[in-house]
Amino acid sequence: MELVNHLIVFVLAVYVGYHVVWTVTPALHTPLMAVTNAISAIVIVGAMLAAALTVSPAGKAFGTIAVLLAAINVFGGFLVTRRMLEMFRKKTPRKALESGAEGAK
């Protein structure tokens, strides 16, 4: 019975998460990524606690896998956020780049 309850919560979380992410306007993607990174950092702490406090080898293995996956998620989130922020930076005019290259010669 407990497995069914956990499965129901998981399916509802996937459903709600899918609809929340796909209804976000493009202007809010960067702040959403920042919040997601913060949540993933909290997941890492929880996974480390779960792995440390578990007595069974399977629990320790799943906790370690959870830490690894959450760390990959945080790292990838920071990379995506950085790329998105670079898209909003002002481009330097081409003439300024050419005059800077001539001055360096």
C-alpha positions as CSV (number, residue, x, y, z in Angstrom):
1,M,0.0,0.0,0.0
2,E,2.9,2.4,0.8
3,L,4.4,1.7,-2.6
4,V,1.1,2.7,-4.3
5,N,1.0,6.0,-2.3
6,H,4.6,6.8,-3.3
7,L,3.8,5.9,-7.0
8,I,0.7,8.2,-7.0
9,V,2.8,11.1,-5.6
10,F,5.5,10.5,-8.2
11,V,3.0,10.5,-11.1
12,L,1.3,13.6,-9.8
13,A,4.6,15.4,-9.4
14,V,5.6,14.5,-13.0
15,Y,2.3,15.7,-14.3
16,V,2.3,19.0,-12.4
17,G,6.0,19.6,-13.2
18,Y,5.4,19.0,-16.9
19,H,2.5,21.5,-17.1
20,V,4.3,24.1,-14.9
21,V,7.5,24.0,-17.1
22,W,5.7,24.2,-20.4
23,T,3.5,27.1,-19.5
24,V,6.5,29.4,-18.4
25,T,7.0,32.3,-20.7
26,P,10.5,32.5,-22.4
27,A,11.4,35.6,-20.3
28,L,11.2,33.6,-17.1
29,H,13.3,30.7,-18.1
30,T,16.5,32.1,-16.6
31,P,15.0,32.8,-13.1
32,L,13.4,29.4,-13.3
33,M,16.7,27.7,-14.0
34,A,18.3,29.6,-11.0
35,V,15.5,28.3,-8.7
36,T,15.8,24.8,-10.1
37,N,19.6,24.9,-9.3
38,A,18.8,25.9,-5.7
39,I,16.3,23.1,-5.3
40,S,18.8,20.6,-6.8
41,A,21.3,21.7,-4.2
42,I,18.8,21.0,-1.5
43,V,18.2,17.6,-3.1
44,I,22.0,16.9,-2.9
45,V,22.0,17.6,0.9
46,G,19.0,15.3,1.4
47,A,20.5,12.5,-0.7
48,M,23.7,12.7,1.3
49,L,21.8,12.5,4.5
50,A,19.7,9.6,3.2
51,A,22.9,7.7,2.0
52,A,24.6,8.3,5.3
53,L,21.7,7.3,7.6
54,T,20.7,4.2,5.6
55,V,22.0,0.8,7.0
56,S,21.3,-1.3,3.9
57,P,23.8,-1.5,1.0
58,A,21.0,-0.9,-1.5
59,G,20.0,2.3,0.3
60,K,23.5,3.6,0.3
61,A,23.9,2.8,-3.4
62,F,20.6,4.6,-4.3
63,G,21.6,7.5,-2.1
64,T,25.0,7.8,-3.8
65,I,23.3,7.6,-7.2
66,A,20.9,10.3,-6.1
67,V,23.8,12.5,-5.1
68,L,25.6,12.0,-8.4
69,L,22.5,12.7,-10.5
70,A,21.6,15.8,-8.5
71,A,25.2,17.1,-8.9
72,I,25.0,16.6,-12.7
73,N,21.7,18.4,-12.7
74,V,23.2,21.4,-10.8
75,F,26.2,21.6,-13.0
76,G,24.2,21.4,-16.2
77,G,21.7,24.0,-14.9
78,F,24.6,26.4,-14.3
79,L,25.9,25.8,-17.8
80,V,22.5,26.4,-19.3
81,T,21.9,29.5,-17.2
82,R,25.3,30.9,-18.3
83,R,24.5,30.3,-22.0
84,M,21.1,32.0,-21.6
85,L,22.6,35.0,-19.9
86,E,25.2,35.4,-22.6
87,M,22.4,35.6,-25.2
88,F,21.2,38.8,-23.6
89,R,24.6,40.6,-23.5
90,K,25.2,43.4,-25.9
91,K,27.3,42.5,-28.9
92,T,30.3,44.7,-29.6
93,P,30.1,46.5,-32.9
94,R,32.2,45.0,-35.7
95,K,34.1,48.3,-36.3
96,A,35.2,48.4,-32.6
97,L,36.5,44.9,-33.0
98,E,38.4,45.7,-36.2
99,S,40.0,48.9,-34.7
100,G,41.0,47.0,-31.6
101,A,42.7,44.4,-33.8
102,E,44.6,47.0,-35.7
103,G,45.8,48.7,-32.6
104,A,47.2,45.4,-31.3
105,K,49.4,45.0,-34.3
